[in-house]
Amino acid sequence: MKLAPLGDDAVIATLGEKLDVETASAACALSRALLAKPLPGVGECVPANASVTVFYDPGRVPKKKDATPYDRVCQWVASRAAAAKAPELASARRLVVPVCYGGEFGADLDAVASAHGLEPAQVVALHSGADYFVSAVGFAPGFAYLVGMPEELHTPRRKTPRTRVPAGSVAIGGAQTGIYPFETPGGWNLIGATPWRLFHPYAEVPTRLQTGDCVRFKPVTPEEFATLRNSP
């Protein structure tokens, strides 16, 4: 684990260089261990990909001779790291997300297939046949970054981003897949769309997908998509 300052009131704990399910789940475990025995003055502990960012108020961190607030927070993070146990993925919250692939729902499906020498149906089978882990939520409120995508589907972002990506678009960007929670610019490759609403700004928990969740995609027809979108 590497510790480094982020400005004057945050510490970043980096757990590895490789972004994969194991490292992302370890970051979630460290965040939980920190929150289980908080240090006075510490606010949020935010896991994201291979790291955890710890925000603190330097004026409220307990003083210790010859130790700055940053030093004290680093000492606390290091001491709690030993208590962090990687979660059992089998016990994680699991969600099955309906997706209509291709056509008007996924304008880049054919291009992704062609780039890898695959048929569109093979891309759908590979994408929907994998288990994913939400490694971070960011970029836009409710945008979940998912790791675990088969290497055969790793596809660079588009050279020219779109100015408007429809809400619910399921996309591929490099080694990750994700879902756009609402209409926004974006440069990922669109392969499908979900009828789910992923961000509810006035809900107690506004993001439907959360860091640490396990996700699987389920192909649906356009008719099923319409039914699900119109359901309560």
Backbone hydrogen bonds in HBPLUS format (Angstrom, degrees):
<---DONOR---> <-ACCEPTOR-->    atom                        ^
c    i                          cat <-CA-CA->   ^        H-A-AA   ^      H-
h    n   atom  resd res      DA  || num        DHA   H-A  angle D-A-AA Bond
n    s   type  num  typ     dist DA aas  dist angle  dist       angle   num
A0002-LYS N   A0014-THR O   2.92 MM  12  5.08 161.0  1.95 144.4 150.3     1
A0014-THR N   A0002-LYS O   2.77 MM  12  5.08 162.1  1.80 154.3 157.1     2
A0004-ALA N   A0012-ILE O   3.04 MM   8  5.33 144.4  2.17 139.5 150.4     3
A0012-ILE N   A0004-ALA O   2.79 MM   8  5.33 170.5  1.80 163.9 167.1     4
A0006-LEU N   A0010-ALA O   2.82 MM   4  4.93 156.7  1.87 137.2 132.7     5
A0056-TYR N   A0009-ASP O   2.92 MM  47  5.30 166.7  1.94 139.8 142.1     6
A0011-VAL N   A0054-VAL O   2.84 MM  43  5.11 149.9  1.93 140.5 150.5     7
A0054-VAL N   A0011-VAL O   2.75 MM  43  5.11 169.4  1.77 158.6 161.5     8
A0013-ALA N   A0052-VAL O   2.84 MM  39  5.20 173.6  1.84 156.4 158.3     9
A0052-VAL N   A0013-ALA O   2.91 MM  39  5.20 145.9  2.02 138.1 149.2    10
A0015-LEU N   A0050-ALA O   2.80 MM  35  5.54 171.9  1.81 169.4 172.0    11
A0024-ALA N   A0020-ASP O   2.98 MM   4  6.12 167.7  1.99 158.1 162.2    12
A0025-SER N   A0021-VAL O   2.90 MM   4  5.98 157.9  1.95 149.4 155.2    13
A0026-ALA N   A0022-GLU O   3.05 MM   4  6.23 143.7  2.19 138.3 148.3    14
A0027-ALA N   A0023-THR O   3.02 MM   4  6.35 146.6  2.14 146.2 154.6    15
A0028-CYS N   A0024-ALA O   3.19 MM   4  6.53 153.0  2.26 143.4 150.0    16
A0029-ALA N   A0025-SER O   2.98 MM   4  6.24 151.2  2.06 142.7 150.7    17
A0030-LEU N   A0026-ALA O   2.95 MM   4  6.22 154.8  2.01 147.7 153.7    18
A0031-SER N   A0027-ALA O   3.04 MM   4  6.27 160.6  2.08 148.1 153.2    19
A0032-ARG N   A0028-CYS O   3.07 MM   4  6.33 158.2  2.12 147.3 152.6    20
A0033-ALA N   A0029-ALA O   2.98 MM   4  6.22 154.2  2.05 146.5 153.9    21
A0034-LEU N   A0030-LEU O   2.96 MM   4  6.20 153.6  2.03 152.1 158.6    22
A0035-LEU N   A0031-SER O   3.05 MM   4  6.28 161.7  2.08 149.8 154.5    23
A0036-ALA N   A0032-ARG O   2.94 MM   4  6.05 134.7  2.15 140.9 152.9    24
A0037-LYS N   A0034-LEU O   3.33 MM   3  5.67 145.0  2.47 104.0 112.3    25
A0042-VAL N   A0039-LEU O   3.02 MM   3  5.70 160.8  2.06 146.6 148.5    26
A0057-ASP N   A0041-GLY O   2.74 MM  16  5.11 156.2  1.80 143.8 151.9    27
A0043-GLY N   A0055-PHE O   2.72 MM  12  5.44 163.6  1.75 144.4 150.1    28
A0055-PHE N   A0044-GLU O   2.92 MM  11  5.35 169.0  1.93 159.2 163.0    29
A0046-VAL N   A0053-THR O   2.85 MM   7  5.12 165.5  1.87 149.5 149.7    30
A0053-THR N   A0046-VAL O   2.94 MM   7  5.12 163.7  1.97 135.6 137.1    31
A0048-ALA N   A0051-SER O   2.86 MM   3  5.50 165.5  1.88 158.0 157.5    32
A0051-SER N   A0048-ALA O   3.08 MM   3  5.50 156.4  2.13 124.9 132.3    33
A0049-ASN N   A0135-SER O   2.70 MM  86  4.74 165.1  1.72 128.7 133.8    34
A0060-ARG N   A0057-ASP O   2.93 MM   3  5.50 158.5  1.97 122.4 129.2    35
A0067-ALA N   A0064-LYS O   3.08 MM   3  5.47 141.0  2.23 144.0 137.2    36
A0071-ASP N   A0068-THR O   3.00 MM   3  5.02 111.7  2.49  96.7 112.9    37
A0072-ARG N   A0068-THR O   2.94 MM   4  6.29 158.8  1.98 157.2 163.0    38
A0073-VAL N   A0069-PRO O   2.99 MM   4  6.24 159.5  2.03 150.3 155.2    39
A0074-CYS N   A0070-TYR O   2.95 MM   4  6.20 161.9  1.99 151.4 156.6    40
A0075-GLN N   A0071-ASP O   2.90 MM   4  6.14 157.0  1.95 150.6 156.8    41
A0076-TRP N   A0072-ARG O   3.01 MM   4  6.24 155.9  2.07 146.3 152.7    42
A0077-VAL N   A0073-VAL O   2.89 MM   4  6.16 164.0  1.92 155.9 159.8    43
A0078-ALA N   A0074-CYS O   2.94 MM   4  6.12 166.9  1.96 151.7 155.3    44
A0079-SER N   A0075-GLN O   2.96 MM   4  6.14 152.6  2.04 143.2 150.8    45
A0080-ARG N   A0076-TRP O   2.97 MM   4  6.17 149.2  2.07 149.5 157.4    46
A0081-ALA N   A0077-VAL O   2.98 MM   4  6.10 131.5  2.22 144.2 157.1    47
A0083-ALA N   A0080-ARG O   2.93 MM   3  5.31 142.3  2.07 107.9 119.0    48
A0084-ALA N   A0081-ALA O   3.14 MM   3  5.16 155.5  2.20 101.6 109.2    49
A0091-SER N   A0088-GLU O   2.89 MM   3  5.57 152.1  1.97 119.3 127.1    50
A0092-ALA N   A0089-LEU O   3.12 MM   3  5.08 159.5  2.17 102.7 109.1    51
A0214-CYS N   A0093-ARG O   2.86 MM 121  6.10 171.2  1.86 166.7 168.8    52
A0095-LEU N   A0214-CYS O   2.92 MM 119  6.38 153.3  1.99 155.7 164.0    53
A0216-ARG N   A0095-LEU O   3.00 MM 121  6.44 147.7  2.11 157.8 166.1    54
A0097-VAL N   A0216-ARG O   2.79 MM 119  6.18 153.8  1.86 161.0 166.3    55
A0218-LYS N   A0097-VAL O   2.85 MM 121  5.89 160.3  1.89 142.1 143.2    56
A0099-VAL N   A0218-LYS O   2.83 MM 119  5.83 157.3  1.88 147.3 146.7    57
A0220-VAL N   A0099-VAL O   2.77 MM 121  5.64 143.6  1.90 140.2 141.2    58
A0100-CYS N   A0193-ALA O   2.85 MM  93  5.47 163.2  1.87 160.5 160.6    59
A0193-ALA N   A0100-CYS O   3.01 MM  93  5.47 140.5  2.17 132.2 143.8    60
A0102-GLY N   A0191-ILE O   2.92 MM  89  5.61 165.1  1.94 135.8 139.9    61
A0105-PHE N   A0102-GLY O   3.01 MM   3  5.36 136.9  2.20 137.6 134.4    62
A0106-GLY N   A0102-GLY O   3.10 MM   4  4.02 132.1  2.34  92.2  98.5    63
A0106-GLY N   A0103-GLY O   3.33 MM   3  5.52 140.6  2.50 102.2 111.5    64
A0109-LEU N   A0106-GLY O   3.25 MM   3  5.64 172.3  2.25 118.7 120.2    65
A0108-ASP N   A0190-LEU O   2.69 MM  82  4.99 143.7  1.82 149.5 159.5    66
A0112-VAL N   A0108-ASP O   2.91 MM   4  6.12 160.6  1.95 160.2 164.9    67
A0113-ALA N   A0109-LEU O   2.98 MM   4  6.19 162.5  2.01 152.0 156.9    68
A0114-SER N   A0110-ASP O   2.90 MM   4  6.09 163.6  1.92 149.2 153.8    69
A0115-ALA N   A0111-ALA O   2.96 MM   4  6.10 153.8  2.03 145.1 152.0    70
A0116-HIS N   A0113-ALA O   3.13 MM   3  5.45 142.3  2.28 104.2 114.7    71
A0118-LEU N   A0113-ALA O   2.83 MM   5  4.71 171.0  1.83 145.6 142.8    72
A0117-GLY N   A0114-SER O   3.20 MM   3  5.02 164.7  2.22 101.9 106.6    73
A0122-GLN N   A0119-GLU O   2.86 MM   3  5.21 130.3  2.11 108.6 122.4    74
A0123-VAL N   A0119-GLU O   3.17 MM   4  6.62 150.5  2.26 152.8 161.5    75
A0124-VAL N   A0120-PRO O   3.04 MM   4  6.37 161.0  2.07 152.9 157.5    76
A0125-ALA N   A0121-ALA O   2.98 MM   4  6.17 157.3  2.03 141.0 147.3    77
A0126-LEU N   A0122-GLN O   2.92 MM   4  6.10 160.7  1.95 148.7 153.4    78
A0127-HIS N   A0123-VAL O   2.86 MM   4  5.97 168.2  1.87 154.9 158.8    79
A0128-SER N   A0124-VAL O   2.91 MM   4  5.90 164.3  1.93 150.3 154.8    80
A0129-GLY N   A0125-ALA O   3.00 MM   4  5.71 118.9  2.39 130.3 143.6    81
A0132-TYR N   A0215-VAL O   2.84 MM  83  4.97 163.9  1.87 158.0 160.0    82
A0215-VAL N   A0132-TYR O   2.86 MM  83  4.97 158.1  1.90 128.9 135.9    83
A0133-PHE N   A0147-VAL O   2.99 MM  14  5.39 152.8  2.06 147.5 155.9    84
A0147-VAL N   A0133-PHE O   3.01 MM  14  5.39 164.6  2.03 150.1 150.3    85
A0134-VAL N   A0213-ASP O   2.90 MM  79  5.36 166.8  1.92 156.6 159.9    86
A0212-GLY N   A0134-VAL O   2.99 MM  78  5.38 164.2  2.01 143.0 146.8    87
A0135-SER N   A0145-TYR O   2.92 MM  10  5.80 145.7  2.04 156.1 166.0    88
A0145-TYR N   A0136-ALA O   2.84 MM   9  5.30 172.1  1.85 155.6 158.3    89
A0138-GLY N   A0143-PHE O   2.92 MM   5  5.45 149.7  2.01 155.5 156.3    90
A0140-ALA N   A0138-GLY O   2.59 MM   2  5.20 142.7  1.73 107.4  94.1    91
A0143-PHE N   A0140-ALA O   2.95 MM   3  5.44 164.4  1.98 144.7 142.8    92
A0146-LEU N   A0177-THR O   2.93 MM  31  5.31 154.4  1.99 174.0 175.5    93
A0177-THR N   A0146-LEU O   3.26 MM  31  5.31 161.0  2.30 142.7 147.8    94
A0153-LEU N   A0150-PRO O   2.98 MM   3  5.76 166.2  2.00 123.0 127.6    95
A0154-HIS N   A0151-GLU O   3.12 MM   3  5.27 165.3  2.14 110.0 114.6    96
A0155-THR N   A0174-GLY O   3.05 MM  19  4.77 136.1  2.25 133.5 129.0    97
A0174-GLY N   A0155-THR O   2.62 MM  19  4.77 145.9  1.73 152.1 144.9    98
A0158-ARG N   A0187-GLY O   2.78 MM  29  5.24 157.9  1.83 172.3 168.3    99
A0162-ARG N   A0186-GLY O   2.82 MM  24  5.43 151.1  1.91 156.2 149.1   100
A0186-GLY N   A0162-ARG O   3.03 MM  24  5.43 157.9  2.08 143.2 149.2   101
A0165-VAL N   A0184-THR O   2.78 MM  19  5.34 139.0  1.95 129.5 140.7   102
A0184-THR N   A0165-VAL O   3.19 MM  19  5.34 146.3  2.31 136.6 144.8   103
A0169-SER N   A0166-PRO O   3.27 MM   3  5.84 152.0  2.36 137.7 136.3   104
A0168-GLY N   A0180-TYR O   2.66 MM  12  5.24 155.7  1.72 161.4 164.5   105
A0194-THR N   A0168-GLY O   2.82 MM  26  5.03 154.7  1.89 133.8 140.6   106
A0180-TYR N   A0169-SER O   2.89 MM  11  5.28 157.8  1.94 150.7 155.1   107
A0170-VAL N   A0192-GLY O   2.77 MM  22  4.99 169.5  1.78 122.6 126.3   108
A0191-ILE N   A0170-VAL O   2.94 MM  21  5.97 164.1  1.96 158.5 163.7   109
A0192-GLY N   A0170-VAL O   3.34 MM  22  4.99 145.0  2.47 143.4 140.1   110
A0171-ALA N   A0178-GLY O   2.88 MM   7  5.50 167.8  1.90 158.9 162.5   111
A0178-GLY N   A0171-ALA O   2.98 MM   7  5.50 149.9  2.08 146.4 151.9   112
A0172-ILE N   A0189-ASN O   2.84 MM  17  5.05 147.4  1.94 135.0 144.7   113
A0189-ASN N   A0172-ILE O   2.86 MM  17  5.05 162.6  1.89 152.9 147.1   114
A0173-GLY N   A0176-GLN O   2.91 MM   3  5.46 169.1  1.92 153.3 156.9   115
A0176-GLN N   A0173-GLY O   3.25 MM   3  5.46 164.1  2.27 124.8 125.2   116
A0208-ARG N   A0198-LEU O   2.95 MM  10  4.96 173.5  1.95 142.9 143.5   117
A0200-HIS N   A0206-PRO O   2.75 MM   6  4.58 165.7  1.77 139.7 144.7   118
A0203-ALA N   A0200-HIS O   3.07 MM   3  5.47 167.7  2.08 120.8 124.6   119
A0213-ASP N   A0210-GLN O   3.00 MM   3  5.76 157.0  2.05 149.1 149.3   120
A0225-PHE N   A0221-THR O   2.86 MM   4  6.12 156.2  1.92 153.9 161.4   121
A0226-ALA N   A0222-PRO O   3.01 MM   4  6.26 159.0  2.06 146.8 150.7   122
A0227-THR N   A0223-GLU O   3.06 MM   4  6.35 158.4  2.11 147.2 153.0   123
A0228-LEU N   A0224-GLU O   2.91 MM   4  6.10 165.7  1.93 154.9 158.3   124
A0229-ARG N   A0225-PHE O   2.89 MM   4  6.06 157.7  1.94 151.8 158.4   125
A0230-ASN N   A0226-ALA O   3.13 MM   4  6.22 144.2  2.27 141.0 149.3   126
A0231-SER N   A0228-LEU O   3.26 MM   3  5.12 152.2  2.35  95.8 104.0   127
